Amino acid sequence: MIPYDHALIKTNGVNLHVVQAGPEDGTLVILLHGFPEFWYGWRKQIDFLAEQGYRVWAPDQRGYNISEKPQGIAAYNLNELSADVIGLIDAAGREKAILVGHDWGGGVAWWTACKYPERLSKLVILNAPHHKVFRKTLSSDVSQMQKSWYFAYLQLPVIPETLMSLLSKPFARGLQASAKAGAFSDEDMVEYQKAWAQPGALQSMINYYRAAVQQMPQPQPNPQVKVPTLILWGKQDFALNAEMAQGSVKLCDEGKLVYFETATHWIQHEEPDRVNQSMVEFFKST
């Protein structure tokens, strides 16, 4: 068993809970989870990467689980979220880090790579489109509009978090049903429901979606990604059209796209061995 350290790291004015593993002198890898997960969603990657000699930091992003939950929608815009990442790199005493993001964590990772390319050595994205590609697709592709209906629903005040709180068990079962059988165990769902039950967590988690619509920072950074990038994409994603992965890799100076034909949105849970090996091979590549 790899020992985990649980630290509270001050970054960009907030305290983030960060799970740390691996040798302290190893190359820093930061793992950014998405909705509705928390650091625990990377448990199948943390041990493997630590065993390979990497220093792994897996934060609860702001608003999630036991990390600080600032008030207001503006606190969850992409400028703030990416500044959190840079603060973590600074707190680790590093000039650069490898950044890995899934779902909303991938959205934050894309933005960070565009805004702070000098602070990243490599970028890995799991089932998350580049922000420019997503916004263009959402405005022009009917099938993606239909899949993203929940963006409009989550703009409602109070109601989404209230219903999610009242229906946390059915929501957990729905999360399990959206993935391959066995990807999320019943024991996992107990841990997730504990994270969702943290005071203020559900509102903060949903504020990511509200900020994306209501608080998109302007001007946006140069969309071209100068950091070497690997995109891993489960093609059976229920929420995101696979074609967006192709549009995203075209915005990368050095980009590689690998489709997982039978994986869903929850790629790192369903095919951890292949995901882990793909990442390490990419980390070691020149």
C-alpha positions, 0 to 999 in steps of 0.5 A: 500500500502506498502511504497517503498524506492529507494536506491542507494547501493554501492557494489563490486565497483558498484552502484545498485538501490535497492527497499526496503520494510518491517520493517528494523529489519525483516529478510533480503530477497534479490530478484534477477530478471532475463533477461529481467526484473528488480526489477519491476518483483518482485512486486507481491512478495515484498508487500506480503513478507513485510506484513509478516514482512520480510525486502525485497531488490529487486535490479536492478542487475548490467547493468539493468535499473538504476543500474550502467553498467560497461564496458566489458564482464568480468564485468558480470561473475558470480564471480562479480555478486555473489560478488554484492550480498554479498556486499548488505548483508554487506550494510544491516548490516547483517551476512546472508540473504535469497536469492531468484532468478529467471532465471539469478537471479537464476543462480547468486543465485546458484553461491552465495550459492556455493561460500558463503554458510556461508552468506545465511540462505535459498535459493529459486530458480525459474526456473533456473538450477544449473550451473553444471546441465545446462552445462552438459545438454546443452552439451548432450541433443539435445532438450535443445541445440535447446531451448538454440540456442539464447546463440550462437546468443547473442555472436555476438557483437552489433547486438543483442542489436541493434535489440532489441532496434529497435524492443523493442515493438515486443520483449515486445509482444513476452515476453507477448506471452511466458507467460500465458495470463495476466501475463504481462499487457500492462502497465507492458510492458511500464515499461519494455521498459523504463528499456530497453531504459536506456543508455547501458542497453541492451548491459549490459543485453546481456553481462550476456550471453556473460560472461557465455560463454566467461568468466566462472570463473575458478576454479568453487566453490564446486557445492554441495549446503549446504544452505537449498534450495527450487526449484519452477519450472513451467513445461511449461517453453519454454527455460529450460527442467524441468528435470534439476530441478531434477538434481539441487535438487540432488546437494543440501544437503537439497533440496526440489523441487515443480513443478507447472504443468501449469506454464511457465518460468514466474512462479512468475507472473503467480501464485504469491499467490502459489509462495508467500505462498510456499516461506514463509512456507519454510522461517519459516521451520526449 
